[in-house]
Amino acid sequence: QVQLVESGGGLVQPGGSLRLSCAASGTIFSFNPMGWYRQASGKERELVATIVSGGSPDYADSVKGRFTVSRDNVENTVALQMDSLKPEDTAVYYCYLRKTVRDMPRTYWGQGTQVTVSS
């Protein structure tokens, strides 16, 4: 089993920064994709950033140049540094990890953390 526990988030003014962290436990390999999704009120969950060790991170177009995803394979953590935040970044952010279990793809989720960008 895999468990993901997020920390960070909160209220920040437009133009500000926040850092989200996610600690993973269980059987995890560096080639398992990890990253972040977000879900704004009334909208579908969308991919924000994903990272696989040995590859380049991928970002949603809306956050490119402002968000940075990083990963520590020793500590089994993934972080999301969010700079130049905008009100439209307001959402619940979810850490995720994807792996194959019994030949089937499975996605694990954190509990979610609220990010609110408002003056």
C-alpha positions as CSV (number, residue, x, y, z in Angstrom):
1,Q,0.0,0.0,0.0
2,V,1.0,3.6,-0.6
3,Q,0.0,6.5,1.6
4,L,0.5,10.2,0.8
5,V,0.4,12.9,3.3
6,E,0.5,16.6,2.2
7,S,1.5,19.7,4.1
8,G,1.6,23.4,3.2
9,G,-1.1,25.4,1.6
10,G,-3.1,28.2,3.1
11,L,-4.1,31.8,2.2
12,V,-1.7,34.0,0.3
13,Q,-2.1,37.3,-1.6
14,P,-1.8,37.5,-5.3
15,G,1.8,37.5,-6.4
16,G,2.9,35.6,-3.3
17,S,4.4,32.2,-2.9
18,L,3.6,28.9,-1.2
19,R,5.3,25.6,-1.0
20,L,3.4,22.3,-0.8
21,S,5.1,19.1,0.3
22,C,4.0,15.5,0.1
23,A,5.5,12.5,2.0
24,A,5.0,9.1,0.6
25,S,5.2,5.8,2.4
26,G,5.1,2.2,1.1
27,T,6.8,0.6,-1.8
28,I,7.8,3.4,-4.1
29,F,10.2,3.4,-7.0
30,S,11.9,6.4,-8.6
31,F,10.3,5.5,-11.9
32,N,6.7,5.8,-10.5
33,P,5.3,9.2,-11.6
34,M,4.5,11.6,-8.8
35,G,3.2,15.1,-8.8
36,W,0.2,17.3,-8.2
37,Y,-3.3,17.8,-9.4
38,R,-5.7,20.5,-8.3
39,Q,-9.4,20.9,-8.3
40,A,-11.1,24.3,-8.1
41,S,-14.7,24.6,-6.9
42,G,-17.1,23.5,-9.6
43,K,-14.4,22.3,-11.9
44,E,-12.8,19.0,-12.8
45,R,-9.5,17.9,-11.3
46,E,-6.6,18.9,-13.5
47,L,-2.9,17.9,-13.7
48,V,-0.6,20.6,-12.4
49,A,2.8,19.0,-12.5
50,T,4.4,15.6,-12.8
51,I,7.9,14.3,-12.3
52,V,9.6,11.0,-12.9
53,S,13.3,10.5,-11.9
54,G,15.5,10.8,-14.9
55,G,13.0,12.8,-16.9
56,S,12.0,16.4,-17.3
57,P,9.1,17.6,-15.3
58,D,5.8,18.4,-17.1
59,Y,3.6,21.3,-16.2
60,A,0.2,22.5,-17.1
61,D,0.5,25.5,-19.5
62,S,-1.3,27.7,-16.9
63,V,1.5,27.2,-14.3
64,K,4.7,27.0,-16.5
65,G,7.3,29.5,-15.4
66,R,5.6,30.0,-12.0
67,F,5.5,26.5,-10.4
68,T,8.4,24.1,-9.8
69,V,8.0,20.5,-8.9
70,S,10.8,18.6,-7.2
71,R,11.3,15.1,-5.9
72,D,13.6,13.5,-3.3
73,N,13.8,9.7,-3.9
74,V,15.7,9.1,-0.7
75,E,13.0,10.7,1.5
76,N,10.2,9.8,-0.9
77,T,8.8,13.3,-1.0
78,V,7.6,15.5,-3.7
79,A,7.2,19.3,-3.4
80,L,5.5,22.0,-5.4
81,Q,7.0,25.5,-5.2
82,M,4.3,28.0,-6.3
83,D,5.4,31.5,-7.1
84,S,3.6,34.5,-8.6
85,L,0.3,33.1,-7.5
86,K,-2.9,34.2,-9.1
87,P,-6.5,34.1,-7.8
88,E,-7.2,31.4,-10.5
89,D,-4.7,29.1,-8.7
90,T,-7.2,28.8,-5.9
91,A,-8.0,25.1,-5.5
92,V,-7.6,22.0,-3.5
93,Y,-4.2,20.5,-4.4
94,Y,-3.7,16.8,-4.4
95,C,-0.5,14.9,-4.3
96,Y,-0.5,11.7,-6.4
97,L,1.6,8.7,-7.2
98,R,1.0,6.2,-10.0
99,K,2.2,2.7,-10.1
100,T,1.3,-0.7,-11.5
101,V,-0.3,-3.1,-9.1
102,R,-1.0,-6.7,-10.3
103,D,-0.5,-5.5,-13.9
104,M,-3.1,-2.7,-13.5
105,P,-2.3,1.0,-13.3
106,R,-3.3,2.5,-10.0
107,T,-3.3,6.1,-8.8
108,Y,-2.8,6.9,-5.1
109,W,-4.0,10.3,-3.7
110,G,-3.2,12.5,-0.8
111,Q,-6.0,14.0,1.3
112,G,-5.8,17.4,-0.4
113,T,-4.7,20.8,0.9
114,Q,-6.5,24.1,0.2
115,V,-4.7,26.9,-1.5
116,T,-6.5,30.2,-1.6
117,V,-5.1,33.2,-3.4
118,S,-6.9,36.4,-2.5
119,S,-6.3,39.9,-1.3
